[in-house]
Amino acid sequence: MTKSYLFILFLIYSLPSSAQDIVELIRFNSATLTQIDGQRVQKLLNTKMVMKNITLTCDSAFRYLDLEEMRAYGNIQIDTETENIWADTLIYYTNQDISLLRGRVVIKQDSTTLFGDKVDYNFETKVANFTSGIRLEDSKGVLIAKSGVYYQKQDSAVFRYNVQLADSSQYAEGDSLFLNREREYVQIYSNVFISDSTNNALLTGEYIEADSTGRRYVKQRGYLMKVETDSSTSDTTHIYANELLLIDRDSSSTVQGFGNVNVWTHKFSSLSDSLFYDSQAEVFTLRGSPKSWNKNIQLTGTEIMVELDSTKIKKLSSYPSAFSVQQDSSTLRLHQLKGDSLFAYFKENEISRIELFPNSEILYHTKNEDNEPDGAMENSSPNTILFFENGELTLAKMGQNQGLFLPEYTDLDKRTLDGFSWNPELRPQKPTSTASPRFTAIPQNRPFTLPKKYVLFLKNNIKEHME
């Protein structure tokens, strides 16, 4: 043994017994004992040591012997059984297992890698608090935020301020987010925007939660925009509601809306208290004083069903207490139909047949050869079938009818059946703008130049996998 080595051993074995139990020095180039602000400090250069279950390597380390505090600088790498950590500087409170990591901080835990400039980490609870920006990467995507807390044991995280999340097919943003990676459960809060390229959809609201089953729940100012396409055409559906519930499964998906539901598509538009849509059956079901519009037709009733065939409307149903109003394209008179049940059938998005039963009533205005008003036909019958071509009535079939023809007179255009409802001013219109992200795209690059030891760690892992 040389004299200098004996001196180093003396420094180590002269430490208090409590520090001896905590720190085991594996290697170092030099060690000196000094005082900083009246505190005894052991300074180690190019060192590697073990503290409890933590292995630390760094360019220099300062052990505050009476404070149970460690400070490390330069090329820091920390290895435990569950994570690898890299940083530029470190303050480690050994009695609390808390470390203040600063500079270029990288934390790798299983398949997750976290990046930040300021991280407070507890080695006992495995909680990392990112106080000045966080970037999370795993095999599925990237998440960034201005601050966040990652809980390794629970495999969960909370992110706040300008939160953005992206994978190969989806992008999401909001003011804060809770994530449980094991259960694939996410809650996003405030000004939420989600874009889903796989399903050609946009989703916004004040609160959205999602899980691995394909369930998404939206609360407050819910909005869904979905583009449906077939071999030749496409159609966009816009749904607004106080609450939305979306279930996406392998072969089908459903959408439920609750409270002030507003729908607009090229095929129809509607207002209702609730909505249910089944993609497999291609059926919209509207309940709670619903109103539906198709071209110049308004339909009301206790429940309305809209059946689609790809991008075309196929059938409208309403029961009970159905009431339909059709505005004549030339006279602007309002044809009126009512019955306990109403079924309207379409061909190429044009009305072709209407069936009313039982207790059907109609008020249909007639025209002369010059398409001028020429009286009206009013009729009641157990059932009525009306046939149309190009939107014009061509034939009416009625059973045991009681009716009369009303010659043209002043105010005939104001005549109505009981239960009449015509509200074109309430008809939803096509949105004039599309929801869009508030924030710029997530940067592809990490927030800083990667630490050298982290780069070496990645290279060694690649080499091991290749071997």
GICORQUI-V584272 format. One line per field, one symbol per residue. ss: DSSP state (H for helix, E for strand, L for the rest). phi: phi as a letter, one per 30 degrees, with the letter a starting at -180 (. if undefined). burial: b if it has 9 or more other C-alpha atoms within 8 Angstrom, else e. A space follows every 10 residues. Layout:
BEGIN
ss->???
phi->???
burial->???
END
This chain:
BEGIN
ss->LLHHHHHHHH HHHLLLHHHH HHEEEEELLE EEEEEELLEE EEEEEEEEEE ELLEEEEEEE EEEELLLLEE EEEEEEEEEL LLLEEEEEEE EEELLLLEEE EEEEEEEEEL LEEEEEEEEE EELLLLEEEE LLLEEEELLL EEEEELEEEE ELLLLEEEEE EEEEEEELLE EEEEEEEEEE LLLLEEEEEE EEEEEELLLL EEEEEEEEEE LLLLEEEEEE EEEEEEEEEL LLLEEEEEEE EEEEEEEELL LLEEEEEEEE EEEELLLLEE EEEEEEEELL LLEEEEEEEE EEEELLEEEE EEEEEEEEEL LEEEEEEEEE EEEEEEELLL LLLEEEEEEE EEEEEEELLE EEEEEEEEEE EEEEEEELLL LLEEEEEEEE EEEEEEEEEL LEEEEEEELL LEEEEELLLL LHHHLLLLLL LLLHHHLLLL LLLLLLLLLL LLLLLLLLLL LHHHHHHHHH HHHHHHL
phi->.ddddddddd dddcddddde dccbdcaada bbcbbbhicd bcccchcbbb bhcccbbadb bccddcchbb bbbihdbbbb dcabbbadbb cccddchcbc cbidcbbcbh ccbcbacbbc bcdddicccc cbjbbcbbdc lbbbadaabc cdddhbabbb ihdbbbbdbb bbbadaacbc ddchcbbbbi hdbbcbddch bbbbldabbb bddjcbcbbi hdbbcbccbb dbbbbcccbc adbbbcbcce cabbbbbbih dbbbbddaba badbbbbcdd dhbcccbihd bbbbhcccbb ldbbccccbi ccdcacbbad hdbbbbdddc cidcdbbbad bbbccbbhic dcabcbadhd bbbbdcbddc hcebjacbab aeabbccbbh icdcabcbch dbaaccddad iddcdbdeje bbbdddddcd edbcebddcd dddddddadd eddddddddd ddddddd
burial->eeeeebebee beeebeeebb ebbbbeebee bbbeeeeebb bbbbbbbbbb beebbbbbbb bbbbbeebbb bbbbbbbbbb eebbbbbbbb bbbbeebbbb bbbbbbbbbe ebbbbbbbbb bbbeebbbbb bbbbbbbbee bbbbbbbbbb bbeebbbbbb bbbbbbbeeb bbbbbbbbbb eeebbbbbbb bbbbbbeeeb bbbbbbbbbb beebbbbbbb bbbbbbbbbe eeebbbbbbb bbbbbbbbee ebbbbbbbbb bbbbbebbbb bbbbbbbbbe ebbbbbbbbb bbbbebbbbb bbbbbbbbee bbbbbbbbbb bbbbbbbbee eeebbbbbbb bbbbbbeebe bbbbbbbbbb bbbbbbbeee ebbbbbbbbb bbbbbbbbbe eebeebebee beeeeeebee ebeeeeeeee eeeeeebbee eeeeeeeeee eeeeebeeee bebbbeeeee eeeeeee
END
